[in-house]
Amino acid sequence: MSSIVHAYINGRWLDCLVKRRCDDGTLIVEPSRPSSLVLSEWVGITQAEVCDDPEAAWAPIFVRYARHGMMDLSAFHRLARDRGIDITIEGLRPHLCKVAPKHGVDPEVLQFTQDQALDSFKDMGGSPLIDPPDSPWYRYYWNQIRIGGRDPSETGDKTIEDALSALFLVPGDDLTAMEAWEAANPVTLPKVVRLLLSSPGVHRAFRDSHSTWPALVPVEELTPQTEGADTVMQLVTHRGDSSWWIRWRPGQDDPSVECRASGEANKPVAPTLSYFLWDVASTGK
């Protein structure tokens, strides 16, 4: 049965129609307002990106900005500024004046109750009133399909066995490429990386596991680098401008994963490679 949820889409909260609840617990949703020129649906929306009760989440924010139980134009402007919205108070006025009559508010006075304020912000194109999802993991969307970044607190930890199962692979011993690489490189790869890359068919299985076709770097092209006490290495490439790197220290079996893009700071994506692989392979299923 379809339902409506409040989801964090493209940097703002929007009412969305749930098109499907996936087996991995994520959602495929269609925003009530167009949010992209690419597709109508967003795939892989996580629990962290859904607000079940926007009215309850809005209540303490309203109290923070209201005076005597009402929000005026000045309060709306302070809230917009605090949310990083670049607009002047005079630039905001016509937007509020346009939506105010619909909610029984005099556009000459612009005094809003708690419910009127929330509904008015929605009518202006979203709800910047609720704090963004609180998660340390970066969720990257390409053509509105998520690649990684789900919080493990939603699912529990995942092992490399879980990841290989999601990829429809079994641990293998195809070590020819790995042994040739190790002979030419004085770097000890983490156990999970070695197990992954020695599984027969892993490159095609990973590419085919996700509809945006991320790709594992061929073994012979792996290029580890040193960053302080850590070793980092690009492991996943993509048609977009982002790539995924793993990071580990000596003795670490399962490296962490981060997303890198030109001109941007590195963003943590998953605490382990096993979790990242499972997450990517499970998205939208």
N, C-alpha and C positions, 0 to 999 in steps of 0.2 A: 504494500500500500504506500502511495506517495505521501510525503509530508514536507513541511516547510521548516528549515533550520536557518539560524543566523550564522553565516560562515565568513571567515576572513579571506577575502578574495582580492588579490592584486593590491594589497595595502589598505584595504578598507573592509568594514563589516557590511554584508549585504544579506537580505532575505533571499534564500535559495530553495528551489524545488529539489528534493532528493530524487534523483533518477534511478539510483541503484545503491544498495548497501552491499559492498564487496565482502568476499569471504574473509579477507584479512582484517575486517573491521573498519576500513576506511569508506569514504563516500564518493560517489559520482554525483555532482550537483549542477544545476543550471541556475545562475543568478537571475533574480527578478528584473534586474536592469542590465543591459549589455555592458560587459566589462572587457571585451576584447573583440578585435576584428577577425580573429582566427577561427575559433570554434565557440559553440554556445555552452558546452559543458566543461567542467573542471574535474579532473580525475585524480583520485588518491587523497582527497581531503581528510586530514587526520583529526583525531579527537581534540587535539590542542587548537585546531582551527575552527572549532564549532562552539558557539555559545548557546546553551540550551535555554537560558532565561535572560535575554537582553534587558528586559525591564529591571530585573533584580540587579544586574551588573551596572546599570545606568544610575540606580538610586543613589549610591554614595558619591558618585561623580557630580550629580545634580546638586546635592547638598553642599559640596565643596565650592561650587561656583554661584549658587543662588543667594539671593538676599531676601529675607522675609518670605521665603517659599516661592520666589519667582525668579526667572532669568530674563535679563533684558539684553539689548544689543551689545552693551559693553561686556557682559558676562559671556555671551556667545563668542565674542571676538577673543577674549582671554583664553577660552577653551580651544578655539581654533588655533591660536598661536601656540599654545602648549602642546598641541598635537602635531605641530610642524607644518600647519597649513599657511601658506604665504598669501595673506589677503589683508587688506586694510579694513578698518571699521566701516568706512564709507563704501568699500567694495562689497562688504558683506551685507549691508543694509538692503539693497534691492532683492537679494536672494531671499532674505527673511520676509520682506514685504510681500513677495510673490506667494509664498507658501502659507503665510499667517492666516489669511481669511479662511482657508480650507479647514483650519483647526480652531476656528472661533476666536482668533486673536485679532485685535484691532491693529492694522498696519501702521497707524499713526502713533501707537504707544509701544508696541512690541514688548509686551510682558507675557511670559510663557510659564505655565505650570510645568510640573515634572513630565507628565505625559505629552503635553503639547510640544515641549522642547525636543523630546526624543523623536516624535513623529515628524516634526519640522526638519530635523537634521536628516532623517531618512528621505524625505521628499526632495532634499537638496542634492541627493545622489549617493547616500551612504550613511554610515554611522561611525564617525571618527570619535565617538563618545566613549567607546569601550576600549580598554587597553589592548594592544596587540598580544597575540599568543605568547605566553611565558614559557619559552623552551630554549635551551642552549644550542639546539641543533638546527642547522640551516636547511630549509626546504627549497629546492630549486625546481621551478616549473618551466618546462619547455613545451610550447604549444598547449599550455594548460594541463600538462600531465606531469605529475610530481616525480622527481628522481631523487630519492633518498630524503633524509632529514627527519624521519619519524622518531618520536621520543620513545626509547625502549620501555619507559614506565607504562606505556599503553599495551605492551605485548609481553613483557618479560624478555630476558636476554635470549639470544640465539647463538647456536654453535655452528661450526663449519659444516657439520652434518646436516643441520637444519637448512643451511644455505644451499648445499649441494642437492638436497631433496627438492627444494623449491625450483632448482634449475633442472630437475629430472636427470641428475647425474649421480654416479656412485664414485666414491674415492678410488682413484686408480694409481697406476704406477708407470705412467708414460713419462719417463724421466729423461729421455734423450735430449730434449731441448734444454731442460733444467740443468742437467749435468754439464752440457757444453757451455752454458752461460756461467755457471759457478766456476768452471775451470778458468774462465777468462776474467772473472771479477772477484776481488778479495773481500766480498761482502757476504755475510750470512743472512739469508732471507728468513723471515719469521716462519714458523712451522705452518701456519694457516695459509700463507702465500704459496709456499712450496706445494702443499697439498692441493690447493686450488688449481694451480697452473700445471700440475702433473695429472689432472683428471682428464681423460680422453674426451674430446669434443667440447671442452669448456668455453672456448672462444665463440663458437657458433651458438652454444646454449645460452651464454650470457647476452649476446646481441639479440637473440630472438625472444628473450624473456621479457623484454620491455618494448612497448610500441614506438619509442623514440630511438631505438637502436643504439644505445651506448656500446662502446667496444673496449675490450681489454687490450692493453698494449701488448704486441707480440713479445714473446720471451726474449728474443734476440735484441729487441729495442729497449729493454728495461735499462734505465739510467739512474742509479741511486746517487743521492747527493747528501752531504753532511750539513746539518744546521745545528750548531752547538753540540749537545750530547745526543741529538737525534739523527736518525737517517730518514730521509724522505725520498719518495719515488712516485712518479706519475704512473698510475695503474689503469685508469679509465679515461678514454677520450670520447668526444661527442661532436655532433654536427654544429652545436652552438658554440659560444665563446668560452664555455667553462670546461674544466677537466677535474678529475678526482685523484687525489694523491693520498698515499698512505704514509704514516709516520710511526716510527718505533725506536726503541732503545735496546741495547744488548740484553738478550734473555727474554724479550717480550714475544710471546707466541702469536698474538693476534693484534695487529697494528690498528691504530685509530685511522679515521678517514676525514679528509677535509676537501672542500671545494675551492678551486682557484680560478680566477678570471683576471684578464689583463686590466691593470689599473685599480684593482680592488684588493682589500685585505683578505687573507685566507679565512675561510669560514668552516668551523667544525661541523661535520655532517653526521658522524656516528662514532660511538666509543670503540667499536671493533669493526674490522672488515667483514667478519661473519654476519654481523647485524645488517650492515649496508647491503651486502649481496642478497640476503633474505628479503630485505625491504624492497629493493629494486625488482626482484623476481616476482614478488607477491602483489605489487601495485596494480590495481585495476582488475584483479582476478575475481 
